[in-house]
Amino acid sequence: MPPLEQYKENIRRFYRRQKRMPSYREITRLCDFKSTNAAYKLVDRLLAVGAVAKDASGRLTPQKLFGDIPVLGIVEAGWPSPAEEELMDTMDLNEFVGNNEATYMLEVSNDSMIDAGIMPGDLVLVERGIDPKDGDIVIAEVDGGWTIKYLRKRGKEVMLIPGNKKYKPIIPTSQLNVAAIVKAVIRKY
């Protein structure tokens, strides 16, 4: 494995374990460098190839550090059909993200959105700072509590609609703050 790939793998392992990017000092240890100057040079190389980026405060964020995920074909959800594995495309999860610094994930803990395909235990990829539109699935603070629901706007009236018929719409009594919009759902099996 070329040295740059090995260094990237060391950083990926750290990120998976620690759930954060390493500092320059930690990169120095991870890559067996003699000085932090070598870590700065490595980060410059990783920035140049788009593997990492820096946020507004100068901290490292992963970009293409994990690479693209191959899209190998189409699978029939109805009646079985012959399938051949064929590389159709690749997908970079950053395609779902408009602003890396404003994007985060939340774990869903109830069944109020199951008709929208969002199940308990799913992870939702959400982005702050987007103006919500009618029909968007949003993360909202309503009357002091947090929820995930469809946003409905009818004139001046705003309400949150569940994706499960056993729940009632929520009409805010004192406050409604849309914190983020759901961009994608990730389900682990």
C-alpha positions as CSV (number, residue, x, y, z in Angstrom):
1,M,0.0,0.0,0.0
2,P,1.5,3.4,-0.9
3,P,2.4,5.6,2.0
4,L,-0.4,8.2,1.5
5,E,-3.0,5.4,1.4
6,Q,-1.5,3.9,4.6
7,Y,-1.7,7.3,6.3
8,K,-5.3,7.8,5.2
9,E,-6.1,4.3,6.6
10,N,-4.5,5.2,10.0
11,I,-6.7,8.4,10.1
12,R,-9.8,6.4,9.0
13,R,-9.3,3.9,11.8
14,F,-8.8,6.7,14.3
15,Y,-12.0,8.4,13.1
16,R,-14.0,5.2,13.3
17,R,-12.8,4.6,16.9
18,Q,-12.9,8.1,18.3
19,K,-15.8,9.5,16.2
20,R,-13.8,12.6,15.4
21,M,-10.8,13.6,13.3
22,P,-7.3,13.5,14.9
23,S,-5.4,16.6,15.9
24,Y,-2.0,17.3,14.2
25,R,-0.2,15.9,17.3
26,E,-2.3,12.7,17.1
27,I,-1.6,12.4,13.3
28,T,2.1,12.6,14.2
29,R,1.7,9.6,16.5
30,L,-0.6,7.7,14.2
31,C,1.8,7.9,11.3
32,D,5.0,7.5,13.2
33,F,6.3,10.9,12.2
34,K,9.2,12.5,14.1
35,S,7.6,16.0,14.2
36,T,4.3,17.7,13.8
37,N,5.7,19.5,10.8
38,A,5.4,16.2,8.9
39,A,1.7,16.0,10.0
40,Y,1.1,19.5,8.7
41,K,2.6,18.4,5.3
42,L,0.5,15.3,5.2
43,V,-2.7,17.3,5.9
44,D,-1.7,19.7,3.1
45,R,-1.5,16.7,0.8
46,L,-4.9,15.4,2.0
47,L,-6.4,18.8,1.6
48,A,-5.1,19.0,-2.0
49,V,-6.6,15.7,-3.0
50,G,-9.9,16.5,-1.3
51,A,-9.7,13.7,1.3
52,V,-10.2,16.2,4.2
53,A,-11.3,19.8,4.6
54,K,-11.1,22.3,7.4
55,D,-14.2,23.8,9.1
56,A,-14.6,27.5,10.0
57,S,-12.5,27.0,13.2
58,G,-9.7,25.2,11.4
59,R,-10.5,21.7,12.6
60,L,-10.2,18.8,10.1
61,T,-13.4,17.2,8.7
62,P,-13.5,14.1,6.5
63,Q,-14.4,14.6,2.9
64,K,-13.4,11.9,0.5
65,L,-11.3,10.2,3.2
66,F,-13.6,7.2,3.0
67,G,-13.9,7.2,-0.8
68,D,-16.9,6.6,-3.0
69,I,-19.3,3.7,-2.5
70,P,-19.9,1.7,-5.7
71,V,-23.4,1.4,-7.1
72,L,-23.3,-2.0,-8.6
73,G,-26.7,-2.4,-10.2
74,I,-30.4,-2.5,-9.6
75,V,-32.3,-5.1,-7.5
76,E,-35.9,-5.9,-8.1
77,A,-38.2,-5.3,-5.1
78,G,-41.1,-7.1,-6.7
79,W,-40.8,-10.5,-8.5
80,P,-37.3,-11.8,-8.6
81,S,-35.4,-11.2,-11.9
82,P,-32.0,-12.2,-13.1
83,A,-29.3,-9.7,-11.9
84,E,-25.8,-9.1,-13.0
85,E,-23.3,-7.3,-11.0
86,E,-22.1,-4.4,-13.0
87,L,-20.4,-1.2,-11.8
88,M,-23.0,1.4,-12.8
89,D,-21.7,4.4,-10.8
90,T,-20.2,5.4,-7.5
91,M,-21.8,7.4,-4.8
92,D,-20.1,9.8,-2.5
93,L,-22.2,10.3,0.6
94,N,-21.1,14.0,0.5
95,E,-23.6,14.3,-2.5
96,F,-26.4,14.4,0.2
97,V,-24.7,17.2,2.0
98,G,-24.9,20.8,0.9
99,N,-22.8,22.2,3.8
100,N,-20.5,19.9,5.7
101,E,-20.3,22.1,8.8
102,A,-24.1,22.2,9.1
103,T,-24.7,18.5,8.7
104,Y,-25.0,15.9,11.4
105,M,-26.9,12.6,12.1
106,L,-29.5,11.7,14.6
107,E,-30.9,8.4,15.6
108,V,-34.7,8.0,15.4
109,S,-36.3,6.6,18.5
110,N,-40.1,6.2,17.8
111,D,-42.5,5.0,15.1
112,S,-44.2,8.3,14.2
113,M,-42.6,8.4,10.7
114,I,-42.8,4.8,9.6
115,D,-45.1,5.6,6.7
116,A,-42.4,7.9,5.4
117,G,-40.0,4.9,5.6
118,I,-38.2,6.2,8.7
119,M,-38.1,3.4,11.4
120,P,-37.0,3.4,15.0
121,G,-33.2,2.9,15.1
122,D,-32.7,4.6,11.7
123,L,-30.1,7.3,11.3
124,V,-31.2,10.5,9.6
125,L,-28.7,12.8,7.9
126,V,-29.9,16.3,8.5
127,E,-28.7,19.8,7.5
128,R,-29.1,23.1,9.4
129,G,-29.5,26.5,7.8
130,I,-31.9,25.6,4.9
131,D,-35.2,27.4,4.6
132,P,-37.9,24.6,5.1
133,K,-40.6,24.2,2.5
134,D,-44.1,22.8,2.9
135,G,-43.8,19.0,2.9
136,D,-40.1,18.8,4.0
137,I,-39.3,16.3,6.8
138,V,-37.8,18.4,9.5
139,I,-36.2,18.3,12.9
140,A,-38.1,20.8,15.0
141,E,-38.3,22.1,18.5
142,V,-42.0,22.6,19.3
143,D,-43.2,23.9,22.6
144,G,-40.0,22.9,24.4
145,G,-39.6,19.3,22.9
146,W,-37.9,17.9,19.8
147,T,-39.4,15.8,17.1
148,I,-39.1,14.7,13.4
149,K,-42.2,15.3,11.3
150,Y,-43.4,16.7,8.0
151,L,-43.7,20.4,7.9
152,R,-47.1,21.7,6.7
153,K,-47.7,25.4,6.0
154,R,-51.2,26.6,5.2
155,G,-51.2,30.4,5.1
156,K,-50.0,31.6,8.5
157,E,-50.8,28.3,10.1
158,V,-47.8,25.9,10.5
159,M,-48.1,22.4,11.8
160,L,-46.1,19.2,12.1
161,I,-47.6,16.1,10.6
162,P,-46.5,12.6,11.6
163,G,-45.9,9.8,9.1
164,N,-48.0,7.4,11.0
165,K,-51.9,7.5,11.2
166,K,-52.0,6.6,14.9
167,Y,-50.4,10.0,15.8
168,K,-52.1,13.4,15.5
169,P,-50.7,16.5,13.9
170,I,-48.9,18.9,16.2
171,I,-50.0,22.5,16.2
172,P,-47.5,24.6,18.2
173,T,-49.1,26.5,21.1
174,S,-46.1,28.8,21.9
175,Q,-43.1,28.1,19.7
176,L,-41.9,26.2,16.7
177,N,-38.2,26.3,15.6
178,V,-37.2,24.2,12.6
179,A,-33.6,23.2,13.4
180,A,-32.8,21.1,10.3
181,I,-34.1,19.4,7.3
182,V,-33.8,15.6,6.7
183,K,-31.6,14.9,3.7
184,A,-31.2,11.1,3.9
185,V,-32.1,8.0,6.0
186,I,-29.6,5.3,6.8
187,R,-30.7,1.9,8.1
188,K,-28.4,-0.6,9.7
189,Y,-29.4,-4.3,9.7
